[in-house]
Every structure is written in C-alpha cells, then in structure tokens.
C-alpha cells in the first residue's frame, strides 16, 4: 500500500503518511505475535481462524472507509 500513498494523499503529505504507515506496521509486528501467542496458550489454536477473520474484517472495513473518504475529497 505504500506505493499508492502519493496518489491517495498527494506528494506533499506522502512522506509523513508513509512514516506513520511504517511506524504502525512495526508496532503491529512487535506486539501482535506475543498477544496471539498468549491467546493461543489460553484458548488453544482453535481461536486462530476466528482471529484471522476479525483482523480481515478490520482490514476490509478500514479499506472501505479510506476509499470513501478519498472519493469525497476528490469531488
């Protein structure tokens, strides 16, 4: 998604937005594996498909919201 940032938000703000994207990605890769390990230890790996579904829904919802806001700003 980084390659789409200048097209979505403009070249002027793309460097700051890309920095934020990378910071959030690093934060996620730091904290999600231990959290998922803790949940798997507590509830077994049966919970894993449900977590994937929840994270997928969050990603889909975020993408839909982003697309709507970008369309509104372009009009």
FENWOSUL-V773704 format. One record per residue. N is the residue number from 1. PSI is psi in whole degrees, 0 to 359 (* if undefined). Layout:
N	PSI
N	PSI
This chain:
1	344
2	324
3	341
4	351
5	311
6	324
7	327
8	320
9	357
10	152
11	326
12	315
13	358
14	326
15	316
16	320
17	321
18	323
19	318
20	318
21	315
22	320
23	318
24	324
25	317
26	322
27	317
28	318
29	342
30	316
31	333
32	318
33	314
34	323
35	314
36	324
37	318
38	315
39	321
40	323
41	323
42	321
43	4
44	174
45	0
46	332
47	342
48	312
49	325
50	320
51	319
52	319
53	315
54	313
55	323
56	319
57	320
58	316
59	316
60	314
61	318
62	320
63	318
64	315
65	316
66	314
67	319
68	317
69	322
70	319
71	319
72	320
73	329
74	334
75	*
